Amino acid sequence: MSQPVEASRPEPAVPQLHRPTSAELWAWQDEEFSPEPVDISTEEVTCVVVAHNGADWLGQTIESLRGLDPRPTHIVGVDADSFDRSGEIMRRSGLFTTVVQTAARGFGAAVREALDAHDPAREFGSSATGGRWLWFLHDDCQVAPEALGALLTQVVREPDTAMVGPKILQHSREAGAPRLASVGQSISHGGWVDRHVDEGEVDQRQHRAEDVLGLDSCGLLVRREVFEQLGGFAPELAVFTDGLDLGWRATEAGHRVRTCPEAVIVHRGAGHNGLRNSPVVGERPEATRRLMAMRAVAGHRRGIAALLGSVALVLGCVLRALGFLLAKAPGRSGDELRAAAAFLGGGATRSLRARVPVPTKETAARVAELRPGRTHGLALAFDAVAGGIAAQWRDIFGSQGPSAGEPTLDELTGDDFSGSEHTRRAWTSPLSLGFVLTLIAALVAARHLIGPGRLTGERLLPSQETLGAAYEAFLAPIAGTAESLAAPWLGWVAVGSTLTFGQPEWFVTLVVLGAVPLSFLTSQVWLRHLTRRPGIRALAGVAHGLIPVLSGAVNRGAIGAIIFAIGLPLLAGAIHALFTKPIDGPESWRPAWSTALALTVLSPFFPLLLPVAAVALIVGAFFDSGARVRRALLAALAPLVVLLPWVAASVLGGNARVLLGPDAALGSWDIVPWWQLLVGRTPGPGLPAVWVSVVAFMLLWAAAVTALVVAADRAVVRVAWMVAAGSAAVGVIVGRQLFQALPVGSQVRPDLTGWVVIMGCALVAAFVAGVDTHVRAGTGADRPDGPLARLVGVAATLVLLAGGVGWAVWAVPGLSRQPASDLPAFVVNSQTGPAATRTLAIDLTGEVPQYQLVDGDGPRLGESDRGFGYAGSPEWPQLTRAMVASMVSGSADESVGETLEALGVGHVWVRGASETERIKIANTPGLSSGSGKDDWHVWTLPGTAARVSVENPDRTSVVVPSDGRRGEIVLDEPVEGRRLLISEPHDRRWRITLDDAVLNHRAEGQRAVVDLPAKTGVLRFELLPMWPRWVLWLQLAVIVLMVVFAAPSLAGSRARRRAAWESGAAPARAAAPTRARAARNTPRPAPPSPPRSSVAAVDEADLTRPRQPHHPYARPSQPENNPRVDPDITAPRRAAAPDDTEWETMVLPAARARRAAGPVPDEEQEQR
């Protein structure tokens, strides 16, 4: 039976998809790009090698030239006024077509004289059918074998190229990946040369050929006719920027300047690094380099731009000199000033400007594209700051446990920049995680405090509205007594507000709500001196961060105790360095200045710290070493110099503010039993439950006792125990004393939170030191990773985690966000307006009436230490107390109203008064009818015109606009019998003038009164400060001096790295530029023998023997019949060591030294 036609058709073939194999997918790795070959045999190259006192390294340059393939047509040697054997070495080598002796100084001048006197192309004739080129080399370079061939290949492929330069590598004695020195050059408007590479950048062949503004003169290949057209190198730029200027002029003339990264040259940079004894470079190479860069920039400017640019360059030198001076690098500062003086003192810039061709619009635009922008310097500064912050973060938070103490095999055999793993450990270490967790907990705990309003608490008044008001609170004098000065902690709050973008509220919020994470952060600066184990440091940091919470400082808003808790670890770290760092070296005094600065900042917030710390420092220095006594004296006395005006004012004024903390009048009168102080409970609200305090601090005491048992021989444990016990004892004694404070007549007890912070910090330090000693010496179950250590770690983690979670959930109940003022708007306007009246505020919501004399925009941070509205008057608080009592009781008479007017009170504001109490207050003579709402009422005093007014004979008054401390008014008409009434406490520092005539004032009741003559003029009054202004400037100068000397210096940083480097088995480095002259006369130990993979220096007596040049990319010398050797390999891997023992000997010590020292302090990196 036949089937249907469609069914009988064959099924179409399904195409089979080819699935590529893994080898096929990755076959592209083995493919090589083979560009079309070019013929470079027709190019004629005259190589000019300039030597100037380069005998020490000239042999290596000659040997590298022998290995060139192809070689230059002619090689001309130039001995530029050398007084060593450079010329003899070149003549005996047999490599040079001719060797020219010249007295010219400077690379460009030597090249010009040599070519004019002996030009091989002119003397021997030219048979080239292609281009004619000049190739310039220095005597301190090593040329890769294929460098010239790569340069010629590129210019033949790109015939419009007039100038091309190689990739320059830094010279280094280390094994490892080479670092880039430059791949082309450009220059900023401020005279900083941009070498198109990052500092310390490793060469991974990441650069490609590109257009650039200029090139390094070492390795520069230029068409002969272009070189002659431009007039050659500018003799005004003898060194450093000669190649850059030549390329710049070529670009302005319309030529193309390119880089060729395939051509590689290693440049020692002997002149730049101070290794060359040269009158051209001078004794200060950095000054010469700076001068040449400034001259190059100014030479390419014309007209008014040249004048303005020169002024900007000199001003930049002055500013940088100041910056180097602050960085304690006077040599570098002097280099900037020397360069500026030389720039202004010669006519070389005008001569150079005559050589520069006038650019067209197109070439000028091209130059602008190839130069860095005007914000280049700011970008570099930002990168430097960001890099420094990141480095400090890695230094403090990087993993430093036992596994990190020894280098890994990858780190030993890798290059110097295989540090990404260390960076990752820094961000993922327990320390970083601990900081993040405390930060999150702080945000959760403060969740109800994020919003508008001012942060207030039991011990925290609202902050000032503006930065100017914050500084005014510190600088403005206090009327009433000549011995009253504002507390210095207000100045530090103003400085902190400056750092928070001029917002005092941001600073207060950051400090109070961020107390725990900030304390954790600063504690690591101190804890890293006690242990290298990140887990222990993280737990201890959390414990220290929770102390301000457990003591009630955060819940009360005790800003003084909080700042003290944050800064105490920094002070402890500085004191530790003071007694442990060597007493010689470039930074031997830095710990003393750091200690002085920390005491200067922290003492105003916890005043008793200064005398206690001063005595402890001096006594400790006597017992430790007599050489440290001077440093201890500096650390103890320098803060006293800064705080002396405030201390003297407190002593002369008869009050004890020098012993009390910020806003002491807001403190508690309660006395706590001694055992409560031992568990961190201080007088006042805001404390956690009693059992929480007992558990937390008993664990700390138990841990400290255990540390004393297991590590009694460790000095830090014994000192920590002495500090903890001593602070607890002092706190118990001081907490039972009463001291006089402002407002005058107030008696307060000092805040004990600071002593609790010291006690807790010392207990944490003892615990950390003891645990670190125990786990380092532990064996078996007690070893660092044993079960006992793990059990202790888990228990401590759970306790601290429970405490942190409890604090976050429990939140911060004692703090709140409040409006700027509770007073009605019209009352605040009267206080802050021209009249500047005061308000008597009475609070009757509690059992005992509370009252305050308010001025300005209400009570602000620090107003308690300024006496509130009473200022420094001893009578005003008593008068106010009597007036409030009579008004509330309904017994007020006419004298109450007169006294209120004399005090400048314009309104009486009452909150929480009953109907009966409101009636009694309203019956006070002199008060107008009241108004208000359910919970508050306000009465006005019509008789109070202003705090400062001019009273006429007819008893009418004219308001004098003022803030209570200064003001002025113009008197238009002469009136007999007028008086100036100042409703401020009488003070002999009042200065009142009518035009230039000084008027006398007298006390009349509660006012300062001045009888005015019948004259016209400008009436001014001002309350003068207790100390002249120069005292304030002297204080500022001393603080700046502390900051400068406490900061790390450039010389100290280099010295630390060099000491760590030389302590290992690495070869000795060349002397630094600033020490080059001294190094010649100082015997140094002979460096160890180099590894077998290194190439020894060329023997001067055997210069004719061919050798393989030592170059990072030199082809290894291998037998031609070895089938495993690929002749195209240009970057060989690390050469195999003869045996494992030798590899360990020559690599491991050097790697350990590099790991301890950080970046190797080679000559190039020190000068960049």
Secondary structure, DSSP 8 states (H G I E B T S, - for coil): ----HHHHS------------HHHHTGGGG----------TT-EEEEEEEESS-HHHHHHHHHHHHT-SS--SEEEEEEES-SSSHHHHHHHHS--SEEEEE---SHHHHHHHHHHH--HHHHS----SS-EEEEEEETTEEE-TTHHHHHHHHHHHSTTEEEEEEEEEE--SSSSS-BEEESSBEE-TTS-EE-SS-TT-B--S-----B-SB--STT-EEEHHHHHHTTSS-TTS-SSSHHHHHHHHHHHTT-EEEEEEEEEEEE--TTTTT-S--TTT-S-HHHHHHHHHHHHHHHT--HHHHHHHHHHHHHHHHHHHHHHHHTT-HHHHHHHHHHHHHHHS-SHHHHHHHHS----HHHHHHHHHHS--TTHHHHHHHHHHHHHHHHHHHHHHS--SHHHHS--HHHHHS-TT--HHHHHHHHHSHHHHHHHHHHHHHHHHTGGG-SSSEEEBTTB----SSHHHHHHHHHS--TT-TT----THHHHHHHHHHHTTT-HHHHHHHHHHTHHHHHHHHHHHHHTTT---HHHHHHHHHHHHHHHHHTTHHHHT-HHHHHHHHHHHHHHHHHHHHHHS-SSSTTTTHHHHHHHHHHHHHTTTSTTHHHHHHHHHHHHHHHH-GGGHHHHHHHHHHHHHHHHHHHHHHHHTT--GGGS-TTGGGS------HHHHHTT--SSS----HHHHHHHHHHHHHHHHHHHHHTTT-HHHHHHHHHHHHHHHHHHHHTT--EEETTTTEEE----HHHHHHHHHHHHHHHHHHHHHHHHH--GGGSTTSHHHHHHHHHHHHHHHHHHHHHHHH--TT-EEE-S-SS-HHHHHHHHSSS--EEEEEE-SSSS-EEEEE-TTSS-TTTGGGTGGGTT-SSHHHHHHHHHHHHHHT---HHHHHHHHHTTEEEEEEES--HHHHHHHHTSTT----EE-SSEEEEE-TT---SEEEE-TTS-EEE--B-SSEEEEEE-S--TT-EEEE-S---TTEEEEETTEEE--EEETTEEEEE--S--EEEEEEE--SS-HHHHHHHHHHHHHHHHHHS--HHHHHHHHHHHHHTTTS------GGGHHHHHHS---------TTS-----GGGTTS------TT------TT-TT--TT--S------SSHHHHHHHHHHHHHHHHHH-S---HHHHH-
